[in-house]
Amino acid sequence: MDKLRIAVCDDEIVQQKLIQALLQKYLTENNILAEVKFYTSGQEYLKEKKSEILETDIFLLDIFMPEMNGIDIGKELKNFGVQGKIIFITGGNDYITEAFEIKAFSYIQKPVEYEKFVKVMNSVIAGLEKHRYMDVVVDREKQRIYLDDVEYVETLGRRLVIYMKDGEVETYLSVKNFMDEYGEDDFIQISRYVAVSKSRIQRIVGRSLYLINGRELSISEKYLATTKKLHIAYIHTKKVATV
């Protein structure tokens, strides 16, 4: 997977060094590239650029910190709309309910044992691999698009329009480049200019492809046989996975 971005927020230097050692060991053993940044308070971290925060994949937050505790930081992150996974590290059980309410990924008790740390990291990274993303430039600013949210993409002139369940964005990219870089496993190219998420296809009738939201798209004759074949294979795989 791409280089991970990890933010660690803990006011105790000793704990920071411990987490740093655990991360270094884990990342080395699993041959994972990561950019790890450490912060001593929530206030310090939340001064980062919003784009930096939104691009962070994993947040390791100590709960018990003065002024702004880990739960408060987690709430702010959720208000920002982060998609990254929050993991709380704490010496007590006082905030389990609050952690659950903001949909934290996990909750690790101090002292943090390496075996437990490995299990949590393996789980979170497996989830991130399923929830892949692409970074695109929109209006001269980098924006992270999660592929799970993409319904289909379409080339209009030199622009690629990315249609999502809650809107659309435009960037400069071809459908071919999109498929080569991001779409091979999860998307089907149905024409020279359009590629559709396999999970968003409701049915195919003749050369008409219907999305779950009811939208109809046209399949080019050149791509018709391949589209039907890949769609049937996806349905079969999905059925097998749920047995």
C-alpha positions as CSV (number, residue, x, y, z in Angstrom):
1,M,0.0,0.0,0.0
2,D,1.0,3.7,-0.2
3,K,3.1,5.3,2.5
4,L,1.0,5.5,5.7
5,R,0.6,8.7,7.6
6,I,0.4,8.3,11.3
7,A,-0.1,10.9,14.0
8,V,0.7,10.2,17.7
9,C,-0.5,12.5,20.4
10,D,0.8,12.0,23.9
11,D,1.9,14.5,26.5
12,E,4.4,12.1,28.1
13,I,7.8,11.9,26.4
14,V,8.4,8.4,27.9
15,Q,5.2,7.2,26.3
16,Q,6.1,8.8,23.0
17,K,9.4,7.0,22.9
18,L,7.6,3.7,23.7
19,I,5.1,4.2,20.9
20,Q,7.9,5.2,18.6
21,A,9.8,2.0,19.4
22,L,6.7,-0.2,18.9
23,L,5.9,1.5,15.6
24,Q,9.5,1.2,14.3
25,K,9.6,-2.5,15.1
26,Y,6.2,-3.2,13.6
27,L,6.8,-1.2,10.4
28,T,10.2,-2.7,9.9
29,E,9.0,-6.3,10.4
30,N,6.1,-5.8,8.0
31,N,8.1,-3.7,5.4
32,I,5.7,-0.8,5.6
33,L,6.6,2.7,4.7
34,A,5.2,5.4,7.0
35,E,5.5,9.0,7.9
36,V,5.1,9.3,11.7
37,K,4.6,12.6,13.5
38,F,4.5,13.1,17.3
39,Y,2.6,15.8,19.2
40,T,2.5,16.6,22.9
41,S,-1.0,18.0,23.0
42,G,-4.3,18.2,21.1
43,Q,-3.9,21.9,20.6
44,E,-0.5,21.4,18.9
45,Y,-1.8,18.8,16.5
46,L,-5.0,20.7,15.6
47,K,-2.9,23.6,14.5
48,E,-1.8,21.5,11.5
49,K,-3.2,22.3,8.1
50,K,-6.6,20.7,7.7
51,S,-5.4,19.0,4.5
52,E,-2.6,17.4,6.6
53,I,-5.1,16.1,9.2
54,L,-7.5,14.8,6.5
55,E,-4.7,12.9,4.9
56,T,-3.7,11.1,8.1
57,D,-4.4,7.4,8.0
58,I,-4.0,6.4,11.7
59,F,-4.3,8.5,14.9
60,L,-2.8,7.1,18.1
61,L,-4.2,9.3,20.9
62,D,-3.5,9.2,24.6
63,I,-6.8,9.8,26.4
64,F,-5.5,11.3,29.6
65,M,-3.9,14.7,28.7
66,P,-4.3,18.1,30.3
67,E,-6.6,20.8,28.9
68,M,-7.7,18.7,25.8
69,N,-7.9,15.0,26.3
70,G,-7.9,12.3,23.6
71,I,-11.7,12.1,23.4
72,D,-11.9,15.8,22.7
73,I,-9.3,15.5,20.0
74,G,-11.2,12.6,18.5
75,K,-14.4,14.6,18.4
76,E,-12.7,17.5,16.7
77,L,-11.2,15.0,14.1
78,K,-14.7,13.6,13.4
79,N,-16.0,17.2,13.0
80,F,-13.3,17.8,10.4
81,G,-14.6,14.7,8.5
82,V,-11.5,12.5,8.9
83,Q,-11.6,9.0,7.4
84,G,-8.5,7.9,9.2
85,K,-8.7,5.4,12.0
86,I,-8.6,6.5,15.7
87,I,-6.9,4.3,18.2
88,F,-7.0,5.4,21.9
89,I,-4.2,4.5,24.3
90,T,-5.0,4.8,27.9
91,G,-4.3,3.6,31.4
92,G,-8.0,3.4,32.5
93,N,-11.5,2.4,31.4
94,D,-13.2,5.7,32.1
95,Y,-13.9,6.7,28.5
96,I,-14.8,3.5,26.8
97,T,-18.4,4.7,26.1
98,E,-17.2,8.0,24.7
99,A,-14.6,6.1,22.5
100,F,-17.4,3.9,21.2
101,E,-19.7,6.9,20.5
102,I,-17.1,8.6,18.2
103,K,-16.5,5.2,16.4
104,A,-12.9,4.8,17.5
105,F,-11.3,1.9,15.7
106,S,-9.7,0.4,18.9
107,Y,-8.7,1.0,22.5
108,I,-5.4,-0.1,23.9
109,Q,-4.6,-0.3,27.6
110,K,-1.3,0.8,29.1
111,P,1.2,-0.6,29.5
112,V,1.1,-1.3,25.7
113,E,2.3,-4.8,25.0
114,Y,3.8,-5.5,21.6
115,E,1.6,-8.5,20.9
116,K,-1.6,-6.4,21.5
117,F,-0.2,-3.6,19.5
118,V,0.5,-5.9,16.5
119,K,-3.0,-7.3,16.5
120,V,-4.5,-3.8,16.5
121,M,-2.1,-2.5,13.8
122,N,-2.7,-5.6,11.6
123,S,-6.5,-5.1,11.9
124,V,-6.4,-1.3,11.1
125,I,-4.1,-1.7,8.1
126,A,-6.2,-4.5,6.7
127,G,-9.1,-2.1,6.9
128,L,-7.2,0.7,5.2
129,E,-6.2,-1.6,2.4
130,K,-9.9,-2.3,1.7
131,H,-10.6,1.4,2.0
132,R,-8.1,2.7,-0.5
133,Y,-7.9,6.2,-1.7
134,M,-6.6,8.5,-4.4
135,D,-5.1,12.0,-3.9
136,V,-6.2,14.4,-6.7
137,V,-5.7,18.1,-7.3
138,V,-9.0,20.0,-7.3
139,D,-8.9,23.8,-7.8
140,R,-5.1,23.7,-7.1
141,E,-5.6,22.0,-3.8
142,K,-4.9,18.3,-3.0
143,Q,-8.0,16.4,-2.0
144,R,-8.3,12.8,-0.8
145,I,-11.0,10.7,-2.5
146,Y,-11.9,7.3,-1.0
147,L,-12.6,4.8,-3.7
148,D,-15.4,3.2,-1.7
149,D,-17.3,6.5,-2.2
150,V,-16.8,6.6,-6.0
151,E,-19.8,5.4,-8.1
152,Y,-18.2,6.0,-11.5
153,V,-15.8,8.2,-13.3
154,E,-16.1,9.9,-16.7
155,T,-13.7,11.8,-19.0
156,L,-15.1,15.1,-20.3
157,G,-12.5,16.7,-22.5
158,R,-9.2,16.8,-20.5
159,R,-11.0,16.4,-17.2
160,L,-12.0,13.4,-15.2
161,V,-15.3,13.8,-13.4
162,I,-15.4,11.6,-10.3
163,Y,-19.1,10.9,-9.3
164,M,-19.6,10.0,-5.6
165,K,-22.7,9.4,-3.5
166,D,-22.5,12.9,-2.0
167,G,-21.3,14.9,-5.0
168,E,-18.7,15.1,-7.7
169,V,-15.2,16.5,-8.2
170,E,-13.1,17.2,-11.3
171,T,-9.4,16.7,-11.9
172,Y,-7.0,16.3,-14.8
173,L,-6.7,12.5,-15.4
174,S,-7.7,10.1,-18.1
175,V,-9.9,7.0,-17.5
176,K,-7.0,4.8,-18.7
177,N,-4.7,6.4,-16.1
178,F,-7.4,6.0,-13.4
179,M,-7.8,2.3,-14.2
180,D,-4.1,1.7,-14.4
181,E,-3.5,3.3,-11.0
182,Y,-6.6,2.6,-9.0
183,G,-9.3,0.8,-10.8
184,E,-8.0,-2.6,-11.8
185,D,-9.6,-4.6,-8.9
186,D,-12.7,-2.6,-8.1
187,F,-13.9,-0.9,-11.3
188,I,-15.0,-1.9,-14.8
189,Q,-14.3,0.2,-17.8
190,I,-17.5,0.2,-19.9
191,S,-16.4,2.6,-22.6
192,R,-13.4,4.6,-23.7
193,Y,-14.6,7.4,-21.4
194,V,-16.4,5.7,-18.5
195,A,-15.4,3.3,-15.6
196,V,-17.9,2.1,-13.0
197,S,-17.4,0.7,-9.5
198,K,-18.3,-3.0,-9.5
199,S,-20.1,-2.6,-6.2
200,R,-22.4,0.1,-7.6
201,I,-23.8,-1.9,-10.5
202,Q,-27.4,-3.1,-10.0
203,R,-28.0,-4.8,-13.3
204,I,-27.1,-4.9,-17.0
205,V,-29.8,-5.1,-19.7
206,G,-28.5,-5.2,-23.3
207,R,-26.0,-2.3,-23.5
208,S,-27.6,-0.4,-20.6
209,L,-25.9,-0.5,-17.2
210,Y,-28.0,0.5,-14.2
211,L,-26.4,1.8,-11.0
212,I,-27.9,1.1,-7.6
213,N,-29.0,4.8,-7.5
214,G,-31.0,4.2,-10.7
215,R,-28.7,6.0,-13.1
216,E,-28.4,4.5,-16.5
217,L,-25.1,4.4,-18.4
218,S,-24.4,3.1,-21.9
219,I,-21.8,0.3,-22.5
220,S,-19.8,0.6,-25.7
221,E,-20.0,-2.5,-28.0
222,K,-16.3,-3.0,-27.7
223,Y,-16.5,-3.3,-23.9
224,L,-19.8,-5.2,-23.6
225,A,-18.6,-8.8,-23.4
226,T,-15.8,-7.9,-20.9
227,T,-18.2,-5.8,-18.8
228,K,-20.7,-8.6,-18.5
229,K,-18.0,-11.2,-17.7
230,L,-16.5,-9.1,-15.0
231,H,-19.9,-8.2,-13.5
232,I,-20.9,-11.9,-13.3
233,A,-17.5,-12.8,-11.8
234,Y,-18.0,-10.0,-9.1
235,I,-21.5,-11.2,-8.2
236,H,-20.2,-14.8,-7.9
237,T,-17.3,-13.7,-5.7
238,K,-19.6,-11.7,-3.5
239,K,-22.0,-14.6,-3.0
240,V,-19.1,-17.0,-2.2
241,A,-17.8,-14.4,0.4
242,T,-21.1,-14.3,2.2
243,V,-21.6,-18.0,2.5
